[in-house]
Amino acid sequence: MREIRIAIIGTGLISHRHMKVWSQIPGANVIAGCDIDETKLQSWGERYDISDLYTDYRKLLERDDIDAVDVCVHNNLHVPLSIAAMRAGMHCYCEKPMAGSYADAKLLYSAQEVYNRKLAVQISSIFNLQSRMARDMVANGELGHVYHARSIGHRRLGRPGVDMQNFSPDFYSAEIGGHGPIFDLGVYRISQMLFIMGIPKLESVYGAAYHGIEIDERLLHGNKYEVEDLGVGLAKYEGGLTLDILESWAIHIDQIGPNMIVGSKGGLKIIAPDTYGGQLSNEELFLKNPQELEFFGIDNGRMVDKKMNVLLNHRSEIAANPRMALYNDNQRHWMAYLTGELDNETRYDTPWLALQTALVSEGIFLSQQLGRSLTAEEIDDLSTSTAVRKQETPWGVFEYDF
Ligand SMILES: NC(=O)c1ccc[n+]([C@@H]2O[C@H](COP(=O)([O-])OP(=O)(O)OC[C@H]3O[C@@H](n4cnc5c(N)ncnc54)[C@H](O)[C@@H]3O)[C@@H](O)[C@H]2O)c1
């Protein structure tokens, strides 16, 4: 197994989940970390016994013995730091969402080719048998002519940084986070449904975004809450296929969902998509919330409801073909792409999927602004960059050039 030397940029909350997964992947060797918060960086270094620590990413990127970076900073910093790393010759694994706007996601997408580097975006919801099984059933025609799908998710009161105080207020800042639940959590479900639908071509989007729920100012500690708490949309794809979207991280209702896809011969209910990072990141959640598929259709003229136990099928799939482990975890998948175990034909193209997710998501916000539906071409024309170009840090002002 070839060793891949990795540096983490951003040693905050999510970096720990990544570290847990890296530690289980043969050949993955995290040798350096970078954060502008020196205290956080030092304790991260001590925890993982890593002494190559940088407060200035430019110094880290000068090294010529690092193969790849894992970008764990906030949304509007994904593009500046990922592009800087690829320009410096490193492959890049970027946290979701790909960017804070479609325009920026496009820049990152093209940077792979410009700098001839391998890019992946974290989308744990497609790296499991549930998504593959549903995708294959759609592709094999088991649902007949597919005409509608739903991407839906909510938390009752689960705004990161507000109701979940251990999360950074950057999650609700327009400048750093960019958007709320549509970009933060919706990405998992929208990407999963697009993957299952075969990533069709978007035609148009109509949508709305609300800061609807009352907020207790004491929970903000002087910060401003600047993003939506509910986003809804209806997207039309080629061939007449529609996708309705609803994503909220604070709403006064107990249950919404789950995701579904329906066709002329059958429908699928998609239960418990993975938004926690996969089996390697959280074995307990993986076993506690088994992802399941339920099929509803007609068999010999009789209505049938079939429950497919994804967890048991997952075990037998791996037993029969251990190579499928490469398709059950984001980071394992990207490593296999870097080492050549997977190539452009056999890997999941997460940058393309993330870009298509950004396109429909941004359509919701532009539709809210303009009060009408927009075509995909209009979204492409009207989307503007929100990525951070200048960042004040304790180590001076970082100017990003991308
Ligand atoms: N926290 C989660 O559970 C979770 C889950 C999935 C995805 N994510 C995604 O991960 C990203 C980070 O989230 P988080 O919760 O870890 O945030 P966080 O605030 O805990 O960590 C981000 C870190 O980036 C550092 N940083 C900022 N600018 C930097 C720079 N120029 N160079 C180096 N470091 C810099 C910050 O100091 C901070 O320590 C977000 O895009 C989020 O959507 C988070």
The ligand as an SDF file (V2000), in Angstrom:
LIG
                    3D

 44 48  0  0  0  0  0  0  0  0999 V2000
  -19.0100   20.0940   12.7560 N   0  0  0  0  0  0  0  0  0  0  0  0
  -19.6310   19.1360   12.1060 C   0  0  0  0  0  0  0  0  0  0  0  0
  -20.2720   18.2190   12.6820 O   0  0  0  0  0  0  0  0  0  0  0  0
  -19.5740   19.0960   10.6130 C   0  0  0  0  0  0  0  0  0  0  0  0
  -20.1190   17.9890    9.9620 C   0  0  0  0  0  0  0  0  0  0  0  0
  -19.9940   17.8750    8.5920 C   0  0  0  0  0  0  0  0  0  0  0  0
  -19.3630   18.8910    7.8950 C   0  0  0  0  0  0  0  0  0  0  0  0
  -18.8740   19.9900    8.5300 N   0  0  0  0  0  0  0  0  0  0  0  0
  -18.2460   21.0560    7.7210 C   0  0  0  0  0  0  0  0  0  0  0  0
  -16.9020   21.2340    8.1370 O   0  0  0  0  0  0  0  0  0  0  0  0
  -16.5110   22.6090    8.0100 C   0  0  0  0  0  0  0  0  0  0  0  0
  -15.9220   23.0850    9.3120 C   0  0  0  0  0  0  0  0  0  0  0  0
  -16.8650   22.9110   10.3410 O   0  0  0  0  0  0  0  0  0  0  0  0
  -16.4050   22.7720   11.8680 P   0  0  0  0  0  0  0  0  0  0  0  0
  -17.6270   22.4790   12.6530 O   0  0  0  0  0  0  0  0  0  0  0  0
  -15.2430   21.8430   11.9700 O   0  0  0  0  0  0  0  0  0  0  0  0
  -15.9240   24.2670   12.1600 O   0  0  0  0  0  0  0  0  0  0  0  0
  -14.8940   24.7920   13.2590 P   0  0  0  0  0  0  0  0  0  0  0  0
  -15.1550   26.2270   13.4000 O   0  0  0  0  0  0  0  0  0  0  0  0
  -14.9540   23.9120   14.4690 O   0  0  0  0  0  0  0  0  0  0  0  0
  -13.4710   24.5490   12.5700 O   0  0  0  0  0  0  0  0  0  0  0  0
  -13.0040   25.3320   11.4880 C   0  0  0  0  0  0  0  0  0  0  0  0
  -11.5740   25.7100   11.7960 C   0  0  0  0  0  0  0  0  0  0  0  0
  -11.0110   26.3880   10.6620 O   0  0  0  0  0  0  0  0  0  0  0  0
  -10.0590   27.3010   11.1810 C   0  0  0  0  0  0  0  0  0  0  0  0
   -9.6630   28.2700   10.1500 N   0  0  0  0  0  0  0  0  0  0  0  0
  -10.3060   29.3810    9.7080 C   0  0  0  0  0  0  0  0  0  0  0  0
   -9.5670   30.0030    8.7620 N   0  0  0  0  0  0  0  0  0  0  0  0
   -8.4440   29.2810    8.5990 C   0  0  0  0  0  0  0  0  0  0  0  0
   -7.3090   29.4170    7.7660 C   0  0  0  0  0  0  0  0  0  0  0  0
   -7.1590   30.4330    6.9090 N   0  0  0  0  0  0  0  0  0  0  0  0
   -6.3110   28.5040    7.8640 N   0  0  0  0  0  0  0  0  0  0  0  0
   -6.4080   27.4710    8.7370 C   0  0  0  0  0  0  0  0  0  0  0  0
   -7.4770   27.2880    9.5560 N   0  0  0  0  0  0  0  0  0  0  0  0
   -8.4810   28.1890    9.4860 C   0  0  0  0  0  0  0  0  0  0  0  0
  -10.7720   27.9240   12.3680 C   0  0  0  0  0  0  0  0  0  0  0  0
   -9.8930   28.5840   13.2500 O   0  0  0  0  0  0  0  0  0  0  0  0
  -11.4340   26.6890   12.9850 C   0  0  0  0  0  0  0  0  0  0  0  0
  -10.6140   26.1000   13.9720 O   0  0  0  0  0  0  0  0  0  0  0  0
  -17.7730   23.3700    7.5690 C   0  0  0  0  0  0  0  0  0  0  0  0
  -17.7180   23.5620    6.1730 O   0  0  0  0  0  0  0  0  0  0  0  0
  -18.9040   22.4230    7.9190 C   0  0  0  0  0  0  0  0  0  0  0  0
  -20.0040   22.5480    7.0400 O   0  0  0  0  0  0  0  0  0  0  0  0
  -18.9440   20.1050    9.8860 C   0  0  0  0  0  0  0  0  0  0  0  0
  1  2  1  0
  2  3  2  0
  2  4  1  0
  4  5  1  0
  4 44  2  0
  5  6  2  0
  6  7  1  0
  7  8  2  0
  8  9  1  0
  8 44  1  0
  9 10  1  0
  9 42  1  0
 10 11  1  0
 11 12  1  0
 11 40  1  0
 12 13  1  0
 13 14  1  0
 14 15  2  0
 14 16  1  0
 14 17  1  0
 17 18  1  0
 18 19  2  0
 18 20  1  0
 18 21  1  0
 21 22  1  0
 22 23  1  0
 23 24  1  0
 23 38  1  0
 24 25  1  0
 25 26  1  0
 25 36  1  0
 26 27  1  0
 26 35  1  0
 27 28  2  0
 28 29  1  0
 29 30  1  0
 29 35  2  0
 30 31  1  0
 30 32  2  0
 32 33  1  0
 33 34  2  0
 34 35  1  0
 36 37  1  0
 36 38  1  0
 38 39  1  0
 40 41  1  0
 40 42  1  0
 42 43  1  0
M  CHG  2   8   1  16  -1
M  END
$$$$
